[in-house]
Amino acid sequence: MSQGSITPVIVHWNPAWGPLGEPAMRARLAAEGFHVSLYHYPPGAYFPPHAHSVHKKDTVLRGLLKIAWDGGSAVLEPGDMIEIPAGFSHSAQVVGSETVVSLDATRES
């Protein structure tokens, strides 16, 4: 996929959705048709540039996770979700000394 002018979409948790936590985040993602898995990424974890064959949302429940792509980057904080289209090259890195707790959500395009 040519990334061209594609920029991943970041959504911040809206308190109107209820208290931020794994059950509420998981329910929100499942309602959008995503399959959800829980991951813990230790400090220093780094995932070099890669792409997925499915549409993804990476979410953060705890810690800080930097997502970078050609021409940009964002540091996700608790409650943040980033949409990554299928075929979009990106990397990920834990920022700081706290383990990142993340919900990894995938959906067929």
C-alpha positions in Angstrom: 0.0 0.0 0.0 1.3 3.4 -0.8 1.0 5.5 2.3 0.8 8.8 0.4 -1.0 11.3 2.5 -2.6 8.7 4.9 -2.2 9.7 8.6 -3.4 7.3 11.3 -6.5 8.6 13.2 -6.1 9.0 16.9 -9.1 8.9 19.2 -9.0 10.0 22.8 -11.2 8.3 25.4 -14.4 10.3 26.0 -15.6 10.3 29.6 -19.2 10.1 28.3 -18.3 6.5 27.3 -17.9 5.7 31.0 -14.8 5.1 33.2 -11.7 4.2 31.3 -10.7 0.5 31.9 -10.2 -2.7 30.1 -13.9 -3.8 30.2 -15.2 -0.5 28.7 -12.4 -0.3 26.1 -12.8 -3.9 25.1 -16.6 -3.5 24.7 -16.2 -0.3 22.6 -13.8 -2.1 20.2 -15.9 -5.3 20.0 -18.9 -3.1 19.2 -17.0 -1.8 16.2 -16.4 -5.4 15.0 -12.8 -5.8 16.3 -11.3 -9.0 17.7 -9.4 -7.9 20.9 -6.3 -9.2 22.6 -4.6 -7.9 25.8 -0.8 -7.3 25.8 1.8 -6.1 28.3 4.9 -4.5 26.7 7.8 -4.0 29.1 10.0 -0.9 29.2 12.3 -0.8 26.2 10.1 -2.9 24.0 10.4 -2.0 20.3 8.7 -3.2 17.2 10.5 -2.2 14.1 8.7 -1.0 11.0 6.1 -3.5 9.9 2.6 -3.7 8.4 -0.5 -5.9 9.0 -2.8 -7.5 6.6 -5.8 -6.4 8.7 -7.2 -3.1 9.9 -6.0 -2.4 13.5 -6.6 -0.2 16.5 -3.9 -0.1 19.1 -5.1 1.2 22.4 -3.3 2.1 25.6 -4.7 1.4 29.1 -1.5 2.1 31.0 1.9 3.6 30.1 3.1 5.4 27.0 3.4 3.9 23.5 5.0 5.7 20.6 3.7 4.8 17.2 5.8 6.1 14.3 5.3 6.1 10.5 6.9 7.6 7.5 6.4 11.4 8.1 5.0 11.3 11.6 4.6 9.8 15.0 2.3 10.0 18.1 2.7 9.1 21.7 -0.4 7.3 23.0 -1.4 7.8 26.6 -4.0 5.9 28.6 -7.3 6.1 26.8 -5.8 6.8 23.4 -6.6 4.6 20.4 -4.9 4.8 17.0 -6.4 3.4 13.8 -3.9 1.8 11.5 -5.1 0.7 8.1 -4.2 -2.7 6.6 -0.8 -2.5 4.8 0.3 0.7 6.6 3.9 0.6 7.7 4.6 1.7 11.3 6.7 1.0 14.3 6.0 1.0 18.0 8.1 1.6 21.1 7.4 1.8 24.8 8.3 5.2 26.2 9.5 5.6 29.8 9.9 3.0 32.6 6.3 1.8 32.9 5.0 -1.4 31.3 2.4 -0.6 28.6 -0.9 -2.4 28.9 -2.6 -2.4 25.5 -5.6 -3.8 23.8 -4.7 -4.8 20.3 -7.8 -4.9 18.1 -7.9 -6.3 14.6 -10.7 -6.4 11.9 -10.7 -7.7 8.4 -10.7 -4.8 5.9 
